[in-house]
């Protein structure tokens, strides 16, 4: 009765073909409107998991309590000299702070006045003692520079060194490195290639690099969530400001943008590029395979139109039911084309093989009716089972795949409706020729017979493969790190890689919210003792330790240095003649002591450069003056400030720092940084497990990555079990035999285990993007297997020689084409999705075309 009903319904649609086409045209127009007005895309991977999860609630609460840490756009600056980096960061921060249209704030976290003032006190006692002793030893040199912060004063200070050497009172052993660096800069200036001198490196040596090699400008951009790239305008504004900076223009500084906003915007751009190109390419190649499959444009055109209309209707449903797609559900378009085309091919291939008894239009209607009676129920069961496989993921906590499951599940029903209504109507209009028995592969009969003859051997081989797959299941690895699915060549990821090596700037931190500062102190001390932890920061970490030892050292140095550094009025800037005269005088003074200097002493090079500079042009001399002392005044100011350090306590920490660690209600944050690189999933798991043992309620990015992976795996375990049960129930109701249900499910399980073998052997790491191969494997596998089993029930003796085999093969080619377009994406997550889908499709095809014919019970008539 069902077979006849479907056949009559298809005939009805064909008899009223233009009305059906008009109806779908209206529905398609409404779907396009809904998609354009209501459908958006988010690249926020944090929205892919249910907010009901306990760890997700803690993570969301952290974001709510500390919004200044969320959705940031960060400029990472690397310059040839520390001063050039600081100047670039300072000017950039000033420009962005004034841009209230695009930024809520722009800060330099490593240049806070509080941190700069107490810089010496944050050193350990031993390096502090060394740097203070070196600074005191350089007191005459510094005093001369404070009086005259120009090249003239610098040359005069060098004359003092010459006098000390002459009197035998200058011990230059500890100053060889800075003097050598100064000699290099002076030689460049004397040769007309003046380059700025780093006074931080000259005076501080390696101490200048303790703060790291990068400067940062952290901004909170104003996001436009109505755009596909919410931070696009802010990023453009930052890029324009960066390109206007002096040291960026001359190539001495390089600035890259990173942060959540940059990474998300880049990811959407990469995914969208791949999806659009993939969809266009898929449709083009699908059209080619369709032409080879059905051999008539009069069938290809109806199939393509049916696919496009079905895709539009599914998109309209997504706009109404979901509203915002995520990085996984955005793949529904290509997946729809890949799976729904199977229904259309099955119908069309069987349709062309019909041999109606009547000619003309009535023959067309008769052929459509017979095709509906022959394949309609098979496509219905396949659609229902495929839909169930997708919908099983809808209730899970993995919202990314749950959303895809809902859209694709409904899309399969839409595909069935379009195949049994719109496609027959379009076939009626296009009038393709019928009676094409060559739709099957008659040359495959010997293969069918060989499979039946050696079925026991084949089944034994597949049993071994299944056993191997089952044994390898525990070796499957799931990588939940969203950074590993991003384009590593994007600017945001390149900048982020610069920071991963430094625990203080690593994105893999953990955060613990405690009841008070006292509790934060206790927890920080406990967590810092773990071998997996590099440090645990709390508000008290910004108060220097051992102040009672350090302050007397600083005060003693200040008593000797500050009287000569605190100058009310410096000498006026010299002109070119004064500079030449000073250079000549110092060169003469140094020449008098050359015989007292070792052969490789940098003072020899300095004397030669000064002599050459004393004869240079005005432009060269003035350029040398600018290069040598440009960064001197700020360095002297910083030294004066640090020498005036006073005791500090927690209450002295400024709000811009304290607000990141202390809430108004007294709760305090502990920020835990991992020890070592967290680029592997196992290292990250060990770090998170270690901190969770001490603090079960800990949150933060590292915890989010590990817990999200655990939640995704649990979601797939639950969904896979539910999908198999739902598919089994549908098959049992449709086939009414437990044995027949098993004949469909067995190859499904085999293809899954074969996929496991390939994933482990290749290897192909599972991640939150490519793991959707599982529901797709269920959907495609069920469709293919159902056709063969139901044909066997209908008495088909040679499954590989039948039109069904042709349809399955070309369905696989079209589906593989769609997946292949994903595999070629520039986005690693999307590409891994395509690769895994191709692997699972290949395994499904082998199971359907080889295992199923061998598995089907042998009948006496099979050899006929």
C-alpha positions in Angstrom: 0.0 0.0 0.0 2.9 2.4 0.9 4.6 1.6 -2.4 1.5 2.3 -4.4 0.8 5.5 -2.4 4.2 6.9 -3.1 3.9 6.0 -6.8 0.5 7.7 -7.1 1.7 10.8 -5.2 4.7 11.2 -7.6 2.4 10.8 -10.6 0.2 13.5 -9.2 3.1 15.9 -8.8 4.2 15.2 -12.4 0.7 15.8 -13.8 0.7 19.2 -12.0 4.3 19.9 -12.8 4.1 23.7 -13.3 2.0 24.2 -10.1 4.6 22.2 -8.1 7.5 24.2 -9.6 5.6 27.5 -8.8 5.1 26.4 -5.2 8.8 25.6 -4.7 9.7 28.8 -6.4 7.7 30.7 -3.8 9.2 28.6 -0.9 12.7 29.2 -2.3 12.1 32.9 -2.4 10.9 33.0 1.2 14.0 30.9 2.2 16.4 33.3 0.5 14.7 36.2 2.2 15.0 34.4 5.6 18.6 33.6 5.0 19.6 37.1 4.0 17.7 38.8 6.9 18.0 36.3 9.8 21.0 34.0 9.3 24.3 34.9 10.8 27.6 33.1 11.6 29.7 33.1 14.7 33.3 32.0 15.0 33.2 32.0 18.8 34.2 28.4 19.6 33.1 29.0 23.3 29.5 28.9 22.0 29.8 25.3 20.8 29.1 23.7 24.1 26.1 23.8 26.4 26.1 26.5 29.1 24.5 23.9 31.4 27.9 22.2 31.8 29.4 23.0 35.3 32.9 23.9 33.9 31.3 26.0 31.2 29.3 27.9 33.8 32.5 28.7 35.7 34.1 29.8 32.5 31.2 32.0 31.5 31.2 33.5 35.1 34.8 34.4 34.7 34.0 36.2 31.5 31.2 38.1 33.2 33.2 39.1 36.3 36.3 40.2 34.3 35.0 41.5 31.0 38.1 43.5 30.4 39.9 40.2 29.6 37.4 39.2 27.0 37.3 39.9 23.3 40.6 41.7 23.1 42.6 42.9 20.1 46.4 42.9 20.9 49.3 44.5 19.0 52.5 42.6 19.5 55.6 44.7 18.8 59.1 43.5 18.1 61.7 46.1 17.4 65.5 46.2 16.7 66.0 48.1 20.0 64.0 48.0 23.2 63.5 51.8 23.1 62.2 51.6 19.5 59.7 49.0 20.7 58.6 51.1 23.7 58.3 54.3 21.5 56.2 52.4 18.9 54.0 50.9 21.7 53.6 54.3 23.4 52.6 56.2 20.2 50.2 53.4 19.1 48.5 53.3 22.5 48.0 57.0 22.4 46.5 56.9 18.9 44.1 54.0 19.7 43.1 55.6 23.1 42.0 58.7 21.2 39.9 56.5 18.8 36.7 56.2 20.9 34.7 55.1 17.8 36.6 51.8 17.5 38.1 51.1 21.0 36.8 51.2 24.6 40.4 51.3 25.9 44.0 50.8 24.8 46.7 50.0 27.4 50.3 49.0 27.7 50.3 46.5 30.6 54.1 46.3 30.7 54.5 50.1 30.9 52.4 50.9 34.0 53.9 53.7 36.0 53.7 51.6 39.2 55.7 48.8 37.6 58.2 51.2 36.1 58.7 53.0 39.4 59.3 49.8 41.3 61.3 48.1 38.6 64.5 47.7 40.6 62.6 46.2 43.6 61.2 43.4 41.4 64.7 42.1 40.8 66.2 39.4 43.0 68.8 40.7 45.5 71.8 39.4 43.7 71.2 40.9 40.2 70.0 44.1 41.9 73.3 44.4 43.8 75.2 43.9 40.5 73.3 46.5 38.6 73.5 49.1 41.4 77.3 48.5 41.7 77.7 48.9 38.0 75.6 52.1 38.0 77.6 53.6 40.9 80.8 52.8 39.1 79.5 54.7 36.1 78.5 57.7 38.2 81.0 60.2 36.7 79.9 59.1 33.2 76.2 59.4 34.1 76.7 62.8 35.8 78.3 64.2 32.7 75.4 62.9 30.6 72.9 64.4 33.0 74.5 67.8 32.7 74.7 67.6 28.9 72.4 64.9 27.4 74.0 65.3 23.9 76.8 63.8 21.9 79.0 66.6 23.2 78.3 65.4 26.8 78.8 61.8 25.8 82.2 62.6 24.2 83.1 64.6 27.3 82.3 61.6 29.5 84.6 59.5 27.3 87.3 62.0 28.0 86.9 61.3 31.7 87.4 57.6 30.9 90.6 58.5 29.0 91.8 60.5 32.0 91.1 57.6 34.3 93.1 55.2 32.1 95.9 57.8 32.0 95.9 58.0 35.8 95.7 54.2 36.1 92.4 54.5 38.0 90.0 53.1 35.5 89.0 49.4 35.7 87.1 48.8 32.4 86.9 45.0 32.7 83.1 45.1 33.4 82.4 47.6 30.7 83.8 45.9 27.7 80.4 44.7 26.3 78.7 48.2 26.5 81.8 49.9 25.2 81.9 47.5 22.3 78.2 48.1 21.5 78.8 51.9 21.7 81.8 51.5 19.3 79.6 49.8 16.7 77.0 52.5 16.8 79.7 55.3 16.7 81.4 53.7 13.7 78.1 53.5 11.8 77.5 57.2 12.6 81.0 58.2 11.4 80.4 56.3 8.2 77.3 58.3 7.5 74.9 55.5 8.5 73.7 56.7 11.9 71.5 54.3 13.8 69.9 54.8 17.2 71.9 53.7 20.2 70.1 51.6 22.8 70.9 53.1 26.2 69.0 50.3 27.9 71.4 47.7 26.5 74.4 50.0 27.0 73.7 50.5 30.7 71.7 47.5 31.6 73.2 44.8 29.4 71.2 41.5 29.6 68.9 43.1 32.2 67.3 45.0 29.4 65.8 41.8 28.0 64.4 40.5 31.3 61.0 41.9 30.5 60.9 40.0 27.2 61.5 40.8 23.5 58.1 42.1 22.8 56.0 45.1 23.7 52.2 45.0 23.8 49.2 47.2 23.3 46.1 45.6 24.6 42.8 47.0 23.3 39.1 46.4 23.8 37.5 47.0 20.4 33.9 48.0 19.9 32.5 45.0 18.0 29.9 45.1 15.3 28.0 41.8 15.8 25.9 42.5 12.8 29.0 41.9 10.6 30.5 38.6 9.6 33.7 40.0 11.1 32.7 41.9 14.2 36.2 43.3 14.8 36.8 44.2 11.2 36.5 48.0 11.5 38.6 48.0 14.7 41.3 45.9 13.1 41.4 48.2 10.1 41.7 51.2 12.4 44.6 49.6 14.3 46.3 48.6 11.0 46.1 52.2 9.8 47.6 53.5 13.0 50.4 50.9 12.9 51.3 51.8 9.3 51.7 55.5 10.3 54.3 54.8 13.0 57.9 56.0 12.5 59.7 52.8 13.3 57.2 50.7 11.4 57.7 52.8 8.3 61.5 52.6 8.4 61.5 48.8 9.1 63.0 49.0 12.6 59.8 47.7 14.3 57.3 45.1 13.2 53.7 44.9 14.6 51.4 41.9 14.4 47.8 41.7 15.6 46.4 38.8 17.6 43.8 38.2 20.4 40.4 36.6 20.4 38.9 39.2 18.0 41.7 38.9 15.4 41.7 35.1 15.6 37.9 34.8 15.3 37.7 37.3 12.4 40.5 35.6 10.5 39.0 32.2 11.1 35.6 33.2 9.7 37.3 34.7 6.6 39.2 31.5 6.0 36.2 29.3 6.6 34.0 31.4 4.5 36.5 31.5 1.6 36.8 27.7 1.7 33.0 27.2 2.0 32.1 29.4 -0.9 34.8 28.0 -3.2 34.0 24.5 -2.0 30.3 24.9 -2.7 30.8 26.3 -6.2 33.4 23.6 -7.0 31.2 20.9 -5.6 28.2 21.9 -7.7 30.4 22.0 -10.8 31.9 18.6 -10.2 28.6 17.1 -9.0 27.1 18.2 -12.3 29.9 16.4 -14.2 29.3 13.1 -12.2 25.6 13.5 -12.7 26.1 13.7 -16.4 28.1 10.5 -16.4 25.6 8.8 -14.1 22.3 9.6 -16.0 23.8 10.5 -19.5 21.3 13.2 -20.3 21.1 16.9 -19.6 17.4 16.4 -19.4 17.9 14.6 -16.1 21.0 16.5 -14.9 19.2 19.8 -15.0 16.2 18.6 -12.9 18.6 17.0 -10.3 20.7 20.2 -10.0 17.6 22.4 -9.6 16.2 20.0 -7.0 19.5 20.1 -5.1 19.6 23.9 -5.2 16.0 24.3 -4.1 16.5 21.7 -1.3 19.6 23.6 -0.1 17.7 26.9 -0.2 14.8 25.4 1.8 17.2 23.9 4.4 19.0 27.3 4.6 15.6 28.9 5.3 14.9 26.4 8.0 18.3 27.1 9.5 17.6 30.8 9.6 14.3 30.3 11.4 15.3 27.5 13.7 18.9 28.4 14.6 19.6 32.0 13.5 23.3 31.8 14.0 25.6 29.2 12.5 28.8 28.1 14.1 32.1 26.9 12.6 30.7 23.3 12.4 27.1 23.9 11.3 28.2 26.2 8.6 29.3 23.1 6.7 25.7 21.9 6.3 25.5 23.3 2.7 28.2 21.0 1.4 27.0 18.1 3.4 23.5 18.5 2.1 24.7 18.5 -1.5 26.9 15.5 -0.7 24.1 13.4 0.8 20.9 14.6 -0.8 22.2 14.0 -4.3 22.1 10.3 -3.5 18.3 10.4 -3.3 18.1 12.2 -6.7 20.5 9.9 -8.4 18.8 6.7 -7.1 15.5 8.0 -8.3 16.8 9.2 -11.7 18.9 6.1 -12.6 15.9 3.8 -11.8 13.6 6.2 -13.7 15.7 6.0 -16.9 15.9 2.2 -16.7 12.0 1.9 -16.8 10.3 0.5 -19.9 6.7 1.8 -19.8 4.0 0.1 -21.9 2.6 3.3 -23.3 4.3 6.0 -25.3 4.3 9.8 -24.8 3.1 11.6 -21.7 1.2 8.6 -20.3 4.4 6.5 -20.6 6.3 9.2 -18.7 3.6 9.1 -15.9 3.7 5.3 -15.9 7.6 5.4 -15.6 7.4 7.8 -12.7 4.8 5.8 -11.0 6.8 2.6 -11.3 10.0 4.4 -10.1 8.1 5.7 -7.1 6.8 2.2 -6.3 10.2 0.7 -6.7 12.4 3.2 -5.0 10.2 5.6 -3.1 10.0 3.5 0.0 13.7 2.8 -0.1 14.5 6.5 -0.3 12.0 7.2 2.5 13.6 4.7 4.8 17.1 6.0 3.9 16.0 9.6 4.5 14.4 8.7 7.9 17.4 6.6 9.0 19.9 9.3 7.9 17.8 12.0 9.5 17.7 10.0 12.7 21.5 9.6 12.6 21.8 13.4 12.5 19.0 14.3 15.0 20.5 11.9 17.6 23.2 14.6 18.1 20.6 17.4 18.8 20.1 16.8 22.5 23.9 16.5 23.3 25.9 19.2 25.1 28.0 19.7 22.0 26.0 22.5 20.5 28.2 22.8 17.5 27.2 19.4 16.2 23.8 19.5 17.8 23.0 22.5 15.6 24.4 20.7 12.5 22.4 17.6 13.5 19.2 19.6 13.6 19.7 21.4 10.3 21.0 18.3 8.5 18.3 16.0 10.0 15.5 18.2 8.8 17.5 18.7 5.6 17.3 15.0 4.8 13.5 15.1 5.1 13.5 18.2 2.9 15.7 16.3 0.4 13.2 13.4 0.4 10.2 15.7 -0.2 12.0 17.5 -3.0 13.0 14.2 -4.6 9.5 12.9 -4.6 7.7 16.1 -5.6 9.9 18.7 -7.4 12.2 16.2 -9.2 9.3 14.3 -10.8 7.7 17.6 -11.9 11.0 18.8 -13.5 11.5 15.4 -15.2 8.0 15.7 -16.6 8.9 19.1 -18.0 12.3 18.2 -19.4 11.0 14.8 -20.9 14.2 12.7 -20.8 14.3 9.5 -22.9 13.5 6.2 -21.1 14.2 2.5 -21.5 17.9 2.7 -20.9 18.8 -0.8 -19.5 22.5 0.1 -19.7 21.9 2.0 -16.4 23.2 -1.1 -14.7 26.7 -2.6 -14.9 26.1 -6.0 -16.6 29.9 -6.6 -16.8 29.9 -6.8 -13.0 28.0 -10.1 -12.9 31.2 -12.2 -12.7 32.2 -10.1 -9.8 28.9 -10.7 -8.1 29.3 -14.4 -8.6 32.9 -14.4 -7.4 31.9 -12.6 -4.2 29.2 -15.2 -3.6 31.6 -18.0 -4.3 34.3 -16.7 -1.9 31.9 -15.1 0.6 33.3 -17.0 3.6 36.9 -15.9 2.9 35.8 -12.3 2.4 33.7 -12.4 5.6 36.7 -13.7 7.5 38.9 -11.0 6.2 36.4 -8.3 7.2 36.0 -9.9 10.6 39.8 -9.6 11.1 39.6 -5.9 10.0 36.7 -5.3 12.4 38.6 -6.9 15.3 41.7 -4.7 14.5 39.5 -1.6 14.4 37.9 -2.6 17.7 41.3 -3.1 19.3 42.5 0.3 18.0 39.5 2.3 19.4 41.3 3.1 22.7 44.1 4.6 20.7 41.9 7.3 19.1 43.2 10.7 20.1 40.9 13.8 20.4 42.5 17.2 20.3 40.2 19.8 21.8 42.6 22.7 21.3 40.8 25.2 19.0 44.1 26.8 18.1 45.1 23.6 16.3 42.2 24.0 13.9 43.1 27.6 12.9 45.1 28.7 9.9 48.7 28.7 11.2 49.8 31.2 8.5 47.3 33.9 9.5 48.7 37.0 11.2 46.9 36.3 14.5 48.3 32.8 14.8 51.8 33.9 13.8 51.8 36.6 16.5 50.4 34.1 19.0 53.2 31.6 18.3 55.6 34.4 19.4 54.0 34.4 22.8 53.4 30.7 23.5 57.0 30.0 24.6 56.7 32.5 27.5 54.6 31.2 30.4 53.5 34.8 31.2 52.0 35.3 27.8 51.0 31.8 27.0 47.3 31.4 26.1 47.1 28.2 28.1 46.5 29.6 31.6 44.1 28.5 34.3 42.2 30.8 36.7 40.9 30.2 40.2 38.4 32.5 41.9 38.9 32.6 45.7 36.9 34.1 48.6 39.5 36.6 49.6 43.0 37.9 49.1 44.2 35.7 52.0 42.8 32.6 50.3 44.2 33.7 47.0 47.7 33.9 48.6 47.4 30.4 50.1 46.1 28.9 46.9 48.8 30.6 44.8 51.5 29.3 47.1 50.1 25.7 46.9 49.7 25.8 43.1 53.1 27.3 42.5 54.7 24.2 44.1 53.3 21.9 41.4 56.0 20.7 38.9 53.5 21.4 36.1 53.1 25.1 37.2 55.6 27.8 36.2 54.0 30.4 38.5 50.7 31.4 40.1 49.9 35.1 40.0 47.6 36.9 42.5 47.4 40.5 43.4 50.1 40.2 45.9 52.5 39.1 43.1 52.7 42.8 42.2 54.2 43.7 45.6 58.0 43.3 45.5 59.3 40.7 48.1 62.3 41.3 50.4 61.8 45.0 50.4 63.6 45.3 53.7 66.8 44.0 52.0 66.3 45.8 48.6 65.3 49.3 49.7 68.5 50.0 51.7 70.5 49.0 48.7 68.5 51.3 46.4 68.6 54.1 48.9 72.4 53.9 49.3 72.8 54.0 45.5 70.4 56.9 45.3 72.4 58.9 47.9 75.4 58.7 45.6 73.7 59.0 42.3 70.7 61.3 42.6 72.7 64.5 43.6 74.5 64.3 40.3 71.6 63.1 38.2 69.1 65.7 39.4 70.0 68.6 37.2 67.9 71.8 37.3 68.9 73.0 33.8 70.9 71.1 31.2 73.4 72.7 28.7 71.9 74.0 25.5 72.0 71.7 22.5 75.3 71.9 20.6 75.6 72.8 16.9 77.7 70.9 14.4 80.9 72.9 15.1 80.6 72.2 18.8 80.1 68.5 18.1 83.1 68.3 15.8 85.3 70.1 18.3 84.2 67.8 21.1 84.8 64.7 19.0 88.3 66.0 18.1 89.1 66.7 21.7 88.0 63.3 22.9 89.8 61.6 20.1 93.0 63.4 21.1 92.5 62.4 24.8 92.1 58.7 23.8 95.0 58.8 21.5 97.3 59.7 24.4 96.3 56.4 26.2 96.2 54.0 23.3 99.5 52.5 24.4 97.9 51.6 27.7 95.0 49.7 26.1 94.9 46.0 25.0 94.9 45.4 21.2 91.2 44.5 21.1 90.0 47.2 23.5 86.8 48.9 22.0 88.3 52.3 23.1 90.7 52.0 20.1 87.7 51.7 17.7 86.0 54.6 19.5 89.0 56.8 19.1 89.2 56.1 15.4 85.5 56.8 14.9 85.7 60.0 16.8 88.6 61.2 14.7 86.7 60.5 11.5 83.5 62.2 12.9 85.5 65.3 13.8 86.0 65.8 10.1 82.5 64.9 8.9 79.9 67.2 7.3 77.3 69.1 9.3 74.5 66.7 8.3 76.5 63.7 9.3 77.5 65.1 12.7 74.0 66.2 13.5 72.6 62.9 12.4 75.1 61.2 14.7 74.1 63.4 17.6 70.4 62.5 17.1 71.2 58.8 16.8 73.5 58.6 19.9 71.3 60.4 22.4 67.8 60.2 21.1 66.8 57.7 23.8 69.1 59.0 26.5 66.8 61.5 28.3 64.0 58.9 28.9 66.6 56.4 30.2 68.0 59.0 32.7 64.4 59.9 33.7 63.6 56.2 34.4 66.8 55.8 36.4 66.0 58.8 38.6 62.4 57.4 39.1 63.6 53.9 40.1 66.2 55.3 42.5 63.4 57.0 44.4 61.5 53.8 45.2 59.6 53.6 48.5 58.0 50.8 50.4 54.8 49.5 48.7 51.9 47.3 49.8 48.8 45.8 48.1 46.8 48.9 48.6 49.3 50.9 46.5 48.7 48.8 43.4 46.8 50.9 40.9 43.2 50.0 39.8 44.2 49.2 36.2 46.2 46.3 37.7 44.1 45.5 40.7 40.9 45.2 38.8 42.3 42.2 36.9 42.8 40.3 40.2 40.3 41.7 42.8 36.5 42.1 42.6 34.6 44.8 44.5 33.0 42.1 46.8 36.5 41.0 48.0 36.8 37.8 45.9 40.3 37.5 44.4 41.7 35.8 41.3 44.7 33.5 41.0 46.2 33.1 37.5 48.2 29.9 36.9 50.7 29.6 34.1 51.9 26.2 32.9 55.5 25.0 33.0 56.8 24.1 29.6 55.1 24.2 26.1 51.5 23.2 26.0 51.4 22.4 22.3 50.5 18.8 22.8 47.2 17.6 24.2 48.9 15.3 26.7 51.0 18.1 28.2 47.9 20.3 28.5 45.9 17.4 30.2 48.7 16.8 32.7 48.8 20.5 33.6 45.0 20.7 34.0 44.8 17.5 35.9 47.5 18.7 38.3 45.8 22.0 39.1 42.3 20.4 39.3 43.5 18.0 42.0 44.3 21.0 44.2 41.5 23.3 43.0 38.5 21.4 41.5 36.7 24.6 40.7 39.5 26.1 38.6 38.6 27.6 35.2 40.4 29.4 32.4 41.4 28.7 28.8 43.5 25.6 29.6 40.6 24.1 31.6 38.1 25.0 28.9 40.2 23.2 26.2 40.5 20.0 28.2 37.0 19.9 29.6 35.5 20.7 26.2 37.3 17.8 24.7 35.9 15.5 27.5 32.4 16.9 26.9 32.6 16.4 23.2 33.7 12.8 23.5 30.9 12.1 26.0 28.4 13.8 23.7 29.5 11.6 20.7 29.4 8.5 22.8 25.8 9.3 23.8 24.8 10.4 20.4 26.3 7.4 18.6 24.5 5.0 20.8 21.2 7.0 20.4 21.7 7.1 16.6 22.3 3.4 16.3 19.2 2.7 18.4 17.0 5.1 16.5 18.2 3.8 13.1 17.6 0.2 14.3 14.1 1.0 15.3 13.4 2.7 12.0 14.9 -0.3 10.1 12.9 -2.8 12.2 9.6 -0.9 11.5 10.4 -0.7 7.8 11.9 -4.1 7.2 9.9 -6.0 9.8 12.7 -8.5 10.3 15.5 -8.5 12.8 17.8 -10.3 10.4 17.3 -7.7 7.7 17.9 -4.9 10.2 21.2 -6.6 11.1 22.1 -6.8 7.4 21.9 -3.0 7.3 23.6 -2.3 10.6 26.5 -4.8 10.3 28.2 -3.0 7.3 27.6 0.3 9.1 29.5 -0.9 12.1 32.2 -2.4 9.9 32.8 0.9 8.0 33.1 2.7 11.3 35.8 0.2 12.5 37.6 0.4 9.2 37.6 4.2 9.6 39.1 3.8 13.1 42.0 1.7 11.6 42.8 4.4 9.0 42.6 7.2 11.5 45.1 5.5 13.8 47.4 4.3 11.1 47.7 7.5 9.0 47.3 9.2 11.6 44.5 11.7 11.5 43.8 13.4 14.9 40.2 13.9 15.8 39.1 17.4 16.7 35.9 19.3 17.3 35.6 20.1 13.5 36.3 16.7 11.9 34.5 14.6 14.4 31.2 15.2 12.5 32.4 12.4 10.2 30.7 10.1 12.7 27.1 11.2 12.1 27.8 11.6 8.4 29.2 8.0 8.3 25.9 6.8 9.8 23.8 8.7 7.4 25.6 7.8 4.2 26.2 4.2 5.3 22.6 3.6 6.1 21.4 5.0 2.8 23.7 2.8 0.7 23.1 -0.3 2.7 19.4 0.0 2.7 19.2 0.1 -1.1 21.2 -3.2 -1.4 19.3 -5.0 1.3 15.9 -3.9 0.1 16.9 -4.9 -3.5 17.9 -8.3 -2.2 14.5 -8.6 -0.5 12.9 -7.7 -3.8 14.8 -10.6 -5.5 17.7 -8.8 -7.2 20.3 -11.5 -7.7 23.3 -9.4 -8.9 23.6 -6.3 -6.8 26.8 -4.9 -8.4 25.3 -5.3 -11.8 22.1 -3.5 -10.9 21.3 0.2 -11.5 21.4 0.6 -7.8 25.2 -0.1 -7.8 25.6 2.5 -10.5 23.6 5.0 -8.4 25.6 4.2 -5.3 28.9 4.6 -7.1 28.0 8.0 -8.6 26.4 9.0 -5.3 29.7 8.3 -3.6 31.6 10.2 -6.3 29.4 13.3 -5.9 29.5 13.0 -2.1 33.3 12.5 -2.2 33.5 15.6 -4.4 31.8 17.7 -1.8 34.0 16.3 0.9 37.1 16.8 -1.2 36.4 20.5 -1.6 36.4 20.7 2.2 39.7 18.8 2.4 41.3 21.5 0.2 40.3 24.4 2.5 42.9 26.7 3.8 41.3 26.3 7.2 42.9 23.3 9.1 39.7 22.4 10.9 37.7 22.4 7.7 40.4 20.6 5.8 40.7 17.9 8.5 36.9 17.5 8.3 37.1 16.9 4.6 39.9 14.4 4.9 38.1 12.4 7.6 34.9 12.5 5.7 36.7 11.1 2.6 38.2 8.3 4.7 34.8 7.4 6.2 33.2 7.6 2.8 35.8 5.2 1.2 35.3 2.7 4.1 31.5 3.0 3.6 31.8 2.3 -0.1 34.0 -0.8 0.4 31.6 -2.1 3.1 28.6 -1.5 0.8 30.0 -2.8 -2.5 32.0 -5.8 -1.2 30.9 -6.7 2.4 27.1 -6.3 1.9 27.0 -8.6 -1.3 29.1 -11.2 0.7 27.0 -10.8 3.8 23.6 -11.3 2.1 22.4 -14.8 2.7 23.0 -17.1 -0.3 20.0 -18.3 -2.3 19.9 -21.1 -4.9 18.8 -18.7 -7.6 21.9 -16.5 -7.1 23.9 -18.6 -9.6 21.2 -18.2 -12.3 
